[in-house]
Amino acid sequence: MIEAAKKAVELYGRSILLSDSEIIFSAGKTGSEIKTSELLFSPNELNSLLLLLEKEDPGLRVFVMNGEKYIFQSFFFTPFDFHILISEKESVFYRDAKNITIQTFISLAAAVSLAVFLLILITNRFTNPLRKIVIAMEKIIETADLDSRVEAEYNDETGVLAATFNRMTEELDKAHSQIKRYAFDAVLAGKKEERIRHIFQKYVPNDVIERFFASPEKMLVGDNRSLSILFSDIRSFTTISEGMAPDDLVNSLNRYFSGQVDIIYNRKGIVDKYIGDAIMAFWGAPEKHEDDALQSVMSALEMTEAVKKFNENQRKLGKCEFQIGIGLNYGEVTVGNIGSERKMDYTVIGDAVNLASRMEGLTKTYHSDILISESLYQELRGGASKSSPENALYYRLLDTVAVKGKTLGVKIFTVKKSLSPAEQKAWPIHNQGMKLYYNRSFAEAAAKFKEALSLLPGDFNAENLYNRCNDYASNPVPENWNGVEIMKSK
């Protein structure tokens, strides 16, 4: 009965086999009792299998037969006292799962590829308008051509963006055209301003032009300040002009003025005007400098030296030579644009200007190329220009005069940059004589002037003062005498 039952179990096991490699067998203490196919266990393999069965694990397990792995599941059959195992080769057991996995991966890869393709297609569809906008912007940046436009492909946000971009470029194009027009107008205005500056620099100092363009409304306002004023005049110009042809006279004057004006401007001065053959200039306006007084005197000294070179050229050309006299004064004046809106001059007015003009006239009386006033002398000796290394000047007091139209006396000085050996001795003696003269020590003063005259034979001022002192020594001066000589003419 038991054998019949075993045989029935074996037959049933064979009937339920699903593949040629599937095996159903039993394993007990005596080995394989029931089998559906030939089993070829080595002793070691069988022992390993029996050890696995003793653990009675209900899950899937692996055993090796003939070097090949099998997957099995077992249960213990009590009536026969053995384990029944249902097994299949590992490769066959997992074949369907592997196929499903492979198919799944293939399907997933195909789905991902399709999704990526569709994503690229859709993204390209939506980003193509943006790409066109970027291309248009790059073209505008490279070529500065604002005529580029973008076609609105879709009636959505990208279409709105394209339309907005087109409107923006249109407005930028209009703005660019306006800017170019304004720039062109600005260039024209700059050219006109440059021409105006170039023209008016011949008549008005450049500093005045700069101030006018900076604040035109302030240019009609006068300003009181202390300036150094210079007048220069060609002596006996009427006689010279009568002896020269008009064109020769104009050419000579132009060359003379050119050299004189260059000196004034190089010394930071302003040429106020030409008065026939005379030059009027000033220092200290519109820009004030600490050494304006010194610069004015240095200009006068260089102007007399320039005339000497000018006369050398005149002699070579066979033309008349020029002799000049220069008068300078320092004082408070009114400076500014004086006149009307139709015609005005940037000039200075005031009593200090009149005195400077009178100083120039006195150069003829005192036979000196340069005369400076007492106020200018004081500014040079005690002002800001005193510390200048250029201020190695020599001064000679010539007289105290009351110019025409004035009652108060003003000391007048001549000045030089360098002295001859005789002058280095004579000038200090002369100045000592002037102190004695003003102290009414006329005899002692006459002795000093005589000594100076012996060092400088023919010197007009030493001789004039010597004769005056002798006269005053013989004919005492009034009690109210203050040493002032009253000038009867300009």
PLY file of the C-alpha trace (Angstrom):
ply
format ascii 1.0
element vertex 490
property float x
property float y
property float z
element edge 489
property int vertex1
property int vertex2
end_header
0.00 0.00 0.00
2.80 2.41 0.89
4.64 1.66 -2.32
1.43 2.08 -4.28
0.88 5.44 -2.60
4.42 6.52 -3.38
3.95 5.45 -6.99
0.73 7.42 -7.19
2.44 10.47 -5.79
5.26 10.10 -8.31
2.80 9.79 -11.20
0.91 12.81 -9.98
4.15 14.73 -9.68
5.05 13.94 -13.27
1.63 15.12 -14.41
2.04 18.55 -12.97
5.53 19.29 -14.38
5.55 22.54 -16.29
8.88 22.20 -18.06
11.49 19.61 -18.94
13.89 21.10 -16.40
11.39 21.08 -13.50
12.00 18.36 -10.88
9.73 17.06 -8.10
11.37 14.67 -5.74
11.45 13.59 -2.16
14.36 13.53 0.19
14.63 11.68 3.42
17.18 9.92 5.50
17.54 7.29 2.78
17.93 9.84 -0.02
15.57 10.37 -2.92
12.47 8.30 -2.48
10.24 9.84 -5.17
11.53 11.53 -8.31
10.11 12.72 -11.58
13.43 12.71 -13.44
16.93 11.41 -12.99
18.72 13.04 -10.12
22.48 13.12 -10.17
23.61 14.39 -6.80
27.15 14.12 -5.69
27.54 13.04 -2.04
28.54 16.57 -1.01
25.62 18.10 -2.86
23.20 15.69 -1.26
24.55 16.38 2.22
24.22 20.14 1.62
20.63 19.63 0.50
19.75 17.56 3.58
21.22 20.26 5.82
19.02 22.87 4.10
15.93 20.67 4.59
16.61 20.29 8.32
16.11 24.07 8.68
12.50 23.70 7.45
12.43 27.16 5.82
9.08 27.60 4.02
10.45 30.09 1.47
12.32 29.64 -1.77
15.80 28.21 -1.42
18.72 27.27 -3.64
20.64 24.04 -4.00
23.33 22.98 -6.45
23.16 19.86 -8.57
25.83 19.02 -11.09
27.23 22.49 -10.71
23.96 24.18 -11.64
21.75 26.20 -9.28
18.14 25.13 -8.67
15.37 27.02 -6.91
13.19 24.85 -4.74
10.42 24.92 -2.19
9.80 21.99 0.17
7.30 20.65 2.67
7.51 17.68 5.04
5.20 14.75 4.28
4.64 12.99 7.61
3.12 9.68 6.36
6.24 8.91 4.37
8.60 10.67 6.75
10.37 12.70 4.07
10.47 16.11 2.42
8.90 16.70 -0.93
10.77 19.28 -3.08
9.49 21.13 -6.12
12.47 22.67 -7.99
13.40 24.42 -11.19
16.63 25.64 -12.70
17.43 29.14 -11.55
17.77 30.36 -15.12
14.38 28.91 -16.07
12.69 29.97 -12.83
13.66 33.65 -13.31
13.42 33.67 -17.11
9.93 35.15 -17.27
10.78 37.72 -14.59
13.90 38.69 -16.50
11.93 38.94 -19.73
9.36 41.10 -17.99
12.16 43.26 -16.55
13.83 43.64 -19.94
10.53 44.43 -21.59
9.79 46.88 -18.85
13.15 48.61 -19.34
12.64 48.66 -23.10
9.15 50.09 -22.69
10.42 52.62 -20.15
13.33 53.64 -22.42
10.97 54.00 -25.35
8.56 56.05 -23.24
11.37 58.26 -21.91
12.78 58.75 -25.43
9.36 59.64 -26.72
8.79 62.02 -23.81
12.14 63.70 -24.36
11.44 64.04 -28.05
8.02 65.50 -27.37
9.49 67.76 -24.69
12.15 69.04 -27.09
9.54 69.52 -29.78
7.19 71.37 -27.47
10.01 73.37 -25.84
11.36 74.33 -29.24
7.88 75.38 -30.28
7.55 77.63 -27.27
11.15 78.90 -27.13
11.55 79.56 -30.86
9.92 83.03 -30.55
12.20 83.81 -27.60
15.20 82.63 -29.62
14.23 84.96 -32.43
13.99 87.84 -29.97
17.47 87.02 -28.63
18.88 86.87 -32.17
17.26 90.21 -32.96
18.73 91.75 -29.80
22.21 90.41 -30.60
21.93 91.85 -34.09
20.91 95.21 -32.68
23.86 95.17 -30.27
26.35 94.25 -33.02
25.05 96.57 -35.74
23.30 99.29 -33.70
20.45 98.88 -36.19
17.12 99.32 -34.45
15.09 98.38 -37.54
15.02 94.68 -36.57
11.56 93.29 -35.81
10.29 89.91 -34.53
7.29 88.07 -36.01
4.58 87.22 -33.46
4.02 83.50 -34.23
1.45 82.64 -31.56
-1.39 84.42 -29.93
-0.10 83.78 -26.42
2.43 85.18 -23.97
5.29 84.75 -26.45
3.28 86.64 -29.05
2.67 89.44 -26.54
6.39 89.45 -25.74
7.30 89.71 -29.43
4.83 92.57 -29.94
6.22 94.34 -26.87
9.77 93.87 -28.14
8.80 95.38 -31.49
7.21 98.39 -29.80
10.28 98.79 -27.62
12.64 98.79 -30.61
10.40 101.28 -32.40
10.53 103.64 -29.43
14.27 103.12 -29.06
14.71 103.86 -32.75
12.79 107.10 -32.32
14.81 107.99 -29.23
18.04 107.13 -31.03
17.08 109.38 -33.93
16.33 112.20 -31.50
19.62 111.66 -29.68
21.51 111.75 -32.99
19.68 114.94 -33.90
20.43 116.47 -30.49
24.07 115.35 -30.75
24.33 116.92 -34.19
22.79 120.12 -32.88
25.16 120.02 -29.90
28.16 119.63 -32.22
26.94 122.56 -34.31
26.40 124.61 -31.16
29.87 123.66 -29.94
31.37 124.69 -33.27
29.50 127.99 -33.13
30.60 128.55 -29.53
34.19 127.75 -30.50
34.03 130.26 -33.35
32.51 132.85 -31.03
35.22 132.21 -28.45
37.91 132.46 -31.12
36.52 135.75 -32.40
35.89 137.37 -29.04
39.20 136.27 -27.53
40.68 138.97 -29.68
38.55 141.55 -27.91
37.71 140.06 -24.51
39.95 138.03 -22.13
39.36 134.28 -22.23
38.56 134.24 -18.48
35.77 136.73 -19.11
34.35 134.57 -21.91
34.40 131.52 -19.63
32.53 133.41 -16.94
30.00 134.69 -19.45
29.14 131.18 -20.66
29.01 129.93 -17.05
26.68 132.66 -15.76
25.60 135.26 -18.35
23.29 136.97 -15.88
26.25 138.01 -13.67
28.24 139.70 -16.39
26.46 143.06 -16.06
27.35 143.28 -12.36
30.40 145.39 -11.51
32.97 144.42 -8.89
35.21 146.63 -6.76
38.68 145.26 -6.22
42.33 146.33 -6.05
44.17 145.96 -9.32
47.47 146.86 -10.88
46.93 149.05 -13.96
49.44 149.69 -16.76
49.47 152.31 -19.50
52.04 152.17 -22.27
52.46 154.78 -24.98
54.75 155.34 -27.97
56.48 158.68 -27.62
56.20 161.19 -30.46
53.94 158.82 -32.35
52.40 161.65 -34.33
55.80 162.58 -35.70
56.54 158.93 -36.47
53.24 158.45 -38.31
53.85 161.53 -40.44
57.13 160.06 -41.67
55.81 156.59 -42.59
53.51 155.28 -45.27
50.17 154.05 -43.87
50.81 150.39 -44.70
54.31 150.53 -43.18
52.90 152.19 -40.09
50.18 149.55 -39.69
52.64 146.69 -40.18
55.06 148.18 -37.66
52.28 148.77 -35.15
50.99 145.21 -35.54
54.43 143.74 -34.93
54.95 146.05 -31.96
51.57 145.25 -30.42
52.03 141.52 -30.99
55.21 141.40 -28.91
53.88 143.68 -26.18
50.54 141.86 -25.80
52.20 138.44 -25.66
54.26 139.62 -22.70
51.17 140.90 -20.88
49.23 137.68 -21.39
52.21 135.52 -20.47
52.36 137.46 -17.21
48.66 136.74 -16.48
47.56 140.24 -17.44
44.52 141.43 -19.38
44.75 143.85 -22.29
41.88 146.22 -21.68
42.06 148.22 -24.88
44.21 149.94 -27.46
44.02 153.74 -27.37
45.58 154.65 -30.67
49.21 153.70 -30.15
48.73 153.21 -26.40
48.02 149.99 -24.50
45.94 149.75 -21.35
46.22 146.54 -19.31
45.47 145.37 -15.79
46.21 142.51 -13.39
43.89 141.03 -10.76
40.67 140.53 -12.71
38.69 138.55 -13.57
41.01 136.14 -11.72
43.06 137.47 -8.82
46.57 136.21 -8.10
48.81 136.88 -5.12
51.58 138.30 -7.29
49.53 140.54 -9.61
51.53 143.64 -8.62
54.85 141.94 -9.31
53.61 140.47 -12.60
52.57 143.92 -13.82
56.02 145.40 -13.11
57.79 142.40 -14.65
55.62 142.87 -17.74
56.64 146.53 -17.97
60.34 145.62 -17.69
60.03 142.92 -20.36
58.07 145.27 -22.61
60.93 147.80 -22.60
63.38 145.00 -23.41
61.12 143.78 -26.23
61.08 147.29 -27.73
64.86 147.18 -27.97
64.68 143.99 -30.03
61.84 145.48 -32.07
63.98 148.52 -32.86
66.88 146.32 -33.97
64.56 144.82 -36.56
63.24 148.26 -37.48
66.78 149.43 -38.17
67.37 146.43 -40.42
64.18 147.27 -42.31
65.06 150.94 -42.49
61.98 151.90 -40.47
61.48 154.34 -37.62
62.29 153.18 -34.12
59.77 153.33 -31.28
60.44 154.72 -27.81
57.86 153.97 -25.14
56.93 155.12 -21.67
55.08 152.91 -19.19
53.19 154.06 -16.11
51.77 151.75 -13.44
49.53 152.21 -10.42
47.90 149.95 -7.84
44.55 150.75 -6.32
40.86 150.03 -5.99
38.77 150.25 -9.16
35.43 149.06 -10.49
35.81 146.18 -12.92
33.17 144.52 -15.05
31.21 144.73 -18.28
30.43 148.37 -18.71
28.14 149.62 -21.47
24.77 148.58 -22.85
23.31 145.33 -24.09
24.19 146.38 -27.65
27.79 147.30 -26.90
29.83 146.79 -23.79
33.45 146.45 -22.77
35.04 144.45 -20.00
37.07 147.25 -18.46
38.11 149.03 -15.28
37.21 152.54 -14.18
38.15 154.66 -11.20
40.61 157.17 -9.89
43.39 154.55 -9.78
43.04 154.16 -13.55
43.41 157.89 -14.09
46.53 157.98 -11.92
48.09 155.12 -13.91
47.47 157.10 -17.08
49.08 160.19 -15.50
52.07 158.07 -14.45
52.63 157.15 -18.09
52.51 160.84 -19.03
55.12 161.65 -16.38
57.66 159.31 -18.00
58.36 162.10 -20.49
58.82 164.70 -17.75
61.18 162.50 -15.73
62.97 160.97 -18.71
62.22 157.41 -17.50
60.98 154.40 -19.39
58.96 153.14 -16.41
57.31 154.94 -13.51
55.37 153.28 -10.71
53.20 154.89 -8.05
53.78 154.86 -4.31
50.84 152.47 -3.77
52.31 149.96 -6.22
55.73 150.35 -4.60
54.22 149.61 -1.18
52.39 146.57 -2.55
55.62 145.27 -4.08
57.65 145.87 -0.93
55.12 144.65 1.60
52.52 142.64 -0.32
52.22 138.97 -1.20
54.70 139.33 -4.08
57.52 140.31 -1.71
58.47 136.68 -1.12
58.69 135.90 -4.84
62.20 134.98 -6.07
61.53 137.33 -9.00
61.25 140.30 -6.67
64.95 141.19 -6.90
64.08 144.65 -8.14
65.78 147.98 -7.63
63.79 151.15 -6.94
64.71 154.81 -7.24
62.52 157.52 -5.77
62.29 160.39 -8.25
59.81 162.85 -6.80
56.45 163.51 -5.15
53.94 164.93 -7.57
50.35 166.02 -7.65
49.13 165.10 -11.11
46.84 167.43 -12.98
43.44 167.57 -11.35
44.76 166.37 -7.96
45.97 168.20 -4.86
47.46 165.28 -2.95
51.00 164.28 -3.78
52.09 160.80 -4.81
55.65 159.53 -4.66
56.87 158.18 -7.98
59.58 155.58 -8.50
61.44 154.09 -11.39
62.36 150.42 -11.27
64.88 148.07 -12.88
65.73 144.36 -12.71
69.46 144.98 -12.76
71.82 147.93 -12.36
75.09 148.84 -13.92
78.08 149.16 -11.56
77.68 152.94 -11.60
73.96 152.70 -10.89
74.59 150.27 -8.02
76.56 153.06 -6.34
74.49 156.03 -7.47
70.95 154.85 -6.72
71.40 154.33 -2.96
73.08 157.77 -2.76
70.21 159.29 -4.73
67.65 157.75 -2.36
69.59 159.12 0.62
69.42 162.51 -0.99
65.64 162.18 -1.31
65.31 161.62 2.46
67.39 164.75 3.13
65.34 166.62 0.57
62.05 165.85 2.30
63.62 166.79 5.64
64.41 170.21 4.11
68.14 169.57 4.41
68.61 170.95 0.95
72.37 171.61 1.12
73.11 168.06 2.28
70.64 166.69 -0.27
72.33 168.73 -3.04
75.64 167.15 -2.08
74.15 163.66 -2.41
72.62 164.42 -5.78
75.91 165.93 -6.98
77.68 162.74 -5.92
75.10 160.65 -7.77
75.48 162.90 -10.79
79.24 162.38 -10.78
78.60 158.62 -10.98
75.92 159.05 -13.63
76.96 162.01 -15.78
74.02 163.60 -17.57
71.41 161.85 -15.38
68.33 164.05 -15.67
66.75 163.31 -12.30
69.93 163.69 -10.26
70.70 166.97 -12.04
67.11 168.23 -11.73
67.01 167.56 -7.98
70.51 169.01 -7.52
69.41 172.27 -9.14
66.16 172.29 -7.18
67.96 171.80 -3.87
70.39 174.63 -4.65
67.44 176.85 -5.51
65.60 175.94 -2.29
68.78 176.48 -0.27
69.02 180.02 -1.65
65.29 180.69 -1.61
63.74 179.09 1.46
60.50 177.19 0.87
57.26 178.17 2.60
56.38 176.72 6.00
53.65 174.58 4.44
56.00 173.09 1.86
55.49 169.30 1.67
57.76 168.45 -1.24
54.91 168.01 -3.71
55.46 169.20 -7.26
52.25 170.36 -8.92
51.92 169.13 -12.50
50.30 171.57 -14.88
49.80 169.11 -17.75
48.90 165.46 -18.28
0 1
1 2
2 3
3 4
4 5
5 6
6 7
7 8
8 9
9 10
10 11
11 12
12 13
13 14
14 15
15 16
16 17
17 18
18 19
19 20
20 21
21 22
22 23
23 24
24 25
25 26
26 27
27 28
28 29
29 30
30 31
31 32
32 33
33 34
34 35
35 36
36 37
37 38
38 39
39 40
40 41
41 42
42 43
43 44
44 45
45 46
46 47
47 48
48 49
49 50
50 51
51 52
52 53
53 54
54 55
55 56
56 57
57 58
58 59
59 60
60 61
61 62
62 63
63 64
64 65
65 66
66 67
67 68
68 69
69 70
70 71
71 72
72 73
73 74
74 75
75 76
76 77
77 78
78 79
79 80
80 81
81 82
82 83
83 84
84 85
85 86
86 87
87 88
88 89
89 90
90 91
91 92
92 93
93 94
94 95
95 96
96 97
97 98
98 99
99 100
100 101
101 102
102 103
103 104
104 105
105 106
106 107
107 108
108 109
109 110
110 111
111 112
112 113
113 114
114 115
115 116
116 117
117 118
118 119
119 120
120 121
121 122
122 123
123 124
124 125
125 126
126 127
127 128
128 129
129 130
130 131
131 132
132 133
133 134
134 135
135 136
136 137
137 138
138 139
139 140
140 141
141 142
142 143
143 144
144 145
145 146
146 147
147 148
148 149
149 150
150 151
151 152
152 153
153 154
154 155
155 156
156 157
157 158
158 159
159 160
160 161
161 162
162 163
163 164
164 165
165 166
166 167
167 168
168 169
169 170
170 171
171 172
172 173
173 174
174 175
175 176
176 177
177 178
178 179
179 180
180 181
181 182
182 183
183 184
184 185
185 186
186 187
187 188
188 189
189 190
190 191
191 192
192 193
193 194
194 195
195 196
196 197
197 198
198 199
199 200
200 201
201 202
202 203
203 204
204 205
205 206
206 207
207 208
208 209
209 210
210 211
211 212
212 213
213 214
214 215
215 216
216 217
217 218
218 219
219 220
220 221
221 222
222 223
223 224
224 225
225 226
226 227
227 228
228 229
229 230
230 231
231 232
232 233
233 234
234 235
235 236
236 237
237 238
238 239
239 240
240 241
241 242
242 243
243 244
244 245
245 246
246 247
247 248
248 249
249 250
250 251
251 252
252 253
253 254
254 255
255 256
256 257
257 258
258 259
259 260
260 261
261 262
262 263
263 264
264 265
265 266
266 267
267 268
268 269
269 270
270 271
271 272
272 273
273 274
274 275
275 276
276 277
277 278
278 279
279 280
280 281
281 282
282 283
283 284
284 285
285 286
286 287
287 288
288 289
289 290
290 291
291 292
292 293
293 294
294 295
295 296
296 297
297 298
298 299
299 300
300 301
301 302
302 303
303 304
304 305
305 306
306 307
307 308
308 309
309 310
310 311
311 312
312 313
313 314
314 315
315 316
316 317
317 318
318 319
319 320
320 321
321 322
322 323
323 324
324 325
325 326
326 327
327 328
328 329
329 330
330 331
331 332
332 333
333 334
334 335
335 336
336 337
337 338
338 339
339 340
340 341
341 342
342 343
343 344
344 345
345 346
346 347
347 348
348 349
349 350
350 351
351 352
352 353
353 354
354 355
355 356
356 357
357 358
358 359
359 360
360 361
361 362
362 363
363 364
364 365
365 366
366 367
367 368
368 369
369 370
370 371
371 372
372 373
373 374
374 375
375 376
376 377
377 378
378 379
379 380
380 381
381 382
382 383
383 384
384 385
385 386
386 387
387 388
388 389
389 390
390 391
391 392
392 393
393 394
394 395
395 396
396 397
397 398
398 399
399 400
400 401
401 402
402 403
403 404
404 405
405 406
406 407
407 408
408 409
409 410
410 411
411 412
412 413
413 414
414 415
415 416
416 417
417 418
418 419
419 420
420 421
421 422
422 423
423 424
424 425
425 426
426 427
427 428
428 429
429 430
430 431
431 432
432 433
433 434
434 435
435 436
436 437
437 438
438 439
439 440
440 441
441 442
442 443
443 444
444 445
445 446
446 447
447 448
448 449
449 450
450 451
451 452
452 453
453 454
454 455
455 456
456 457
457 458
458 459
459 460
460 461
461 462
462 463
463 464
464 465
465 466
466 467
467 468
468 469
469 470
470 471
471 472
472 473
473 474
474 475
475 476
476 477
477 478
478 479
479 480
480 481
481 482
482 483
483 484
484 485
485 486
486 487
487 488
488 489
